[in-house]
Amino acid sequence: MDKILVVVDMQNDFVTGALGSKEAQAIVGDVVDKIKNFDGEVVYTRDTHQDNYMETQEGKNLPVVHCIENTEGWDLIPELKPLAEGKKIFNKPTFGSEELAQFIRAEADKRNGDLQVELIGVCTDICVVSNALLIKTFSREIPVTVDSKCCAGVSVESHNAALTTMKSCQVSVF
């Protein structure tokens, strides 16, 4: 069975920048190891906003400027930049990537459903859960898993709540 690893939003602003946390910093080593040892295709997402972020619905509800396209905060963390060279990166203007979900669906269709998808990254309770559920919606018959030790949420409580939500929606969590 073919495998795809989705590395969600491991960007400077979510690890050490505007919305960084000690929890996000703590998973970096595990994320790097997972990517280096993954037996399959690795793809990435990048939260991507524009200069008018504060005028958007998200900006009004989360008034912290972050991941503005082509800034240092938008870049993948230094530990991942060399690992992402030549890989598919989905820039997403919101929590979940419809383009990613459609890509996974097309890959599953090419393989007659013989595909597994695993997600890691940040934030468990916002972008990881959003993408896991979109993938499950677009490709409901393929196994979708989340490696909890390679994820970090806004808080430990919201991380755990997101893991519970994903389990309820038939996303395997380990």
PEDA-V382657 format. One record per residue. N is the residue number from 1. RES is the residue in three letters. SS is DSSP state (@ for helix, = for strand, . for the rest). Layout:
N;RES;SS  N;RES;SS
This chain:
1;MET;.  2;ASP;=  3;LYS;=  4;ILE;=  5;LEU;=  6;VAL;=  7;VAL;=  8;VAL;=  9;ASP;.  10;MET;.  11;GLN;=  12;ASN;@  13;ASP;@  14;PHE;@  15;VAL;@  16;THR;.  17;GLY;.  18;ALA;.  19;LEU;.  20;GLY;.  21;SER;.  22;LYS;@  23;GLU;@  24;ALA;@  25;GLN;@  26;ALA;@  27;ILE;@  28;VAL;@  29;GLY;@  30;ASP;@  31;VAL;@  32;VAL;@  33;ASP;@  34;LYS;@  35;ILE;@  36;LYS;@  37;ASN;@  38;PHE;.  39;ASP;.  40;GLY;.  41;GLU;=  42;VAL;=  43;VAL;=  44;TYR;=  45;THR;=  46;ARG;=  47;ASP;=  48;THR;.  49;HIS;=  50;GLN;.  51;ASP;.  52;ASN;.  53;TYR;@  54;MET;@  55;GLU;@  56;THR;.  57;GLN;@  58;GLU;@  59;GLY;@  60;LYS;@  61;ASN;@  62;LEU;.  63;PRO;.  64;VAL;.  65;VAL;.  66;HIS;.  67;CYS;.  68;ILE;=  69;GLU;.  70;ASN;.  71;THR;.  72;GLU;@  73;GLY;@  74;TRP;@  75;ASP;.  76;LEU;=  77;ILE;.  78;PRO;@  79;GLU;@  80;LEU;@  81;LYS;@  82;PRO;@  83;LEU;@  84;ALA;@  85;GLU;.  86;GLY;.  87;LYS;.  88;LYS;.  89;ILE;=  90;PHE;=  91;ASN;=  92;LYS;=  93;PRO;.  94;THR;.  95;PHE;.  96;GLY;.  97;SER;.  98;GLU;@  99;GLU;@  100;LEU;@  101;ALA;@  102;GLN;@  103;PHE;@  104;ILE;@  105;ARG;@  106;ALA;@  107;GLU;@  108;ALA;@  109;ASP;@  110;LYS;@  111;ARG;.  112;ASN;.  113;GLY;.  114;ASP;.  115;LEU;=  116;GLN;=  117;VAL;=  118;GLU;=  119;LEU;=  120;ILE;=  121;GLY;=  122;VAL;=  123;CYS;.  124;THR;@  125;ASP;@  126;ILE;@  127;CYS;@  128;VAL;@  129;VAL;@  130;SER;@  131;ASN;@  132;ALA;@  133;LEU;@  134;LEU;@  135;ILE;@  136;LYS;@  137;THR;@  138;PHE;@  139;SER;.  140;ARG;.  141;GLU;.  142;ILE;.  143;PRO;=  144;VAL;=  145;THR;=  146;VAL;=  147;ASP;=  148;SER;=  149;LYS;=  150;CYS;=  151;CYS;=  152;ALA;=  153;GLY;.  154;VAL;.  155;SER;.  156;VAL;@  157;GLU;@  158;SER;@  159;HIS;@  160;ASN;@  161;ALA;@  162;ALA;@  163;LEU;@  164;THR;@  165;THR;@  166;MET;@  167;LYS;@  168;SER;@  169;CYS;.  170;GLN;.  171;VAL;.  172;SER;=  173;VAL;=  174;PHE;.
